[in-house]
Amino acid sequence: MKMNSLAHASIGELSLVSLRLEDCEVPANHRHEMQPAAVERFVYITSGEVCFFLDGKELYAGARDMVYLPRDTAYHSLWLSDALFVVADIILRDAQGQDIRFEDAPSVLFHDTHHVYDGLLRELAEKADAVGPFDWLERLSLTFRLLCEMARDTNRAELDEKYGRIKEALSYLESHYTSDFPVEVLAELCSMSTASFRRLFVACKGMSPVEYRNRLRVRRASDLLKSGRCTVSEAAEAVGIRDVRYFGKLFKRYTGTNPGTLKKQ
């Protein structure tokens, strides 16, 4: 399994076998040699710069970079300036007991533009060796949260490209959700075949274009009902649904409550 597969994995496919975190501080020109180890290693650089030498190749990284070093990777590193960094060694296994690799080769997975990982890694480090009640559960939760964030950031470029291809359709839907129109109209806006557009839309949004439009309608209707300015039938008509009975079914499907109940509240 690779990092980009985690988006579609189920809980039964992942087992956390081992987790070790180490906070490190090194001076400029510090060198370190690492022998092959059976762990997936992640190095998050809080500050400083480093060059990893791996089989004749060089990998440079700087502050806020997340570096990935696959299991059984031998390397030596040269820290080019005073540095603070966190090393996370993780072993994950799939349902068949096979170790999970995140990528095929060492790489800088992403740059932490929004400073997400400082606090998360600090929390995880505090729980790494804790033995109090429920500490193991918090450790597991934080680890999977870390994996989730890394999977998202690793795939962000690919996801951004996909969203870019359906951007026109999304803008159109959000401006015309009160209207009924065939999916072919949206596909044409994106210069795609209808079948290809449907597949890409579901991959990006996790739902069909029609369901996305229905959710926009229900969200707007909820706002109108909460404001007290509309009756149920007026809210339905305002979002393009003239059949009040159908509107009620749709509303309950997405909100779990009846529109009349929401209006009373």
Protein Blocks (a to p, Z undefined) as FASTA:
>chain_A
ZZklmmmccfklpccfbdcdddddddehiacddddddbdcddddfbdcddddeehiacdd
dehiacdddehiacddddfbdcdddddddddddfkopacdfbfbdcdfbacfkommmmmm
mmmmmmmmgcbehklmmmmmmmmmmmmmmmmmmmmmmmmmmmmmmmmmmmmmmmmmmpcc
dfklmmmmnopafklmmmmmmmmnopafklmmmmmmmmmmmmmmmnopacfklmmmmnop
ablklmmmmmmmmnopafklmmmZZ
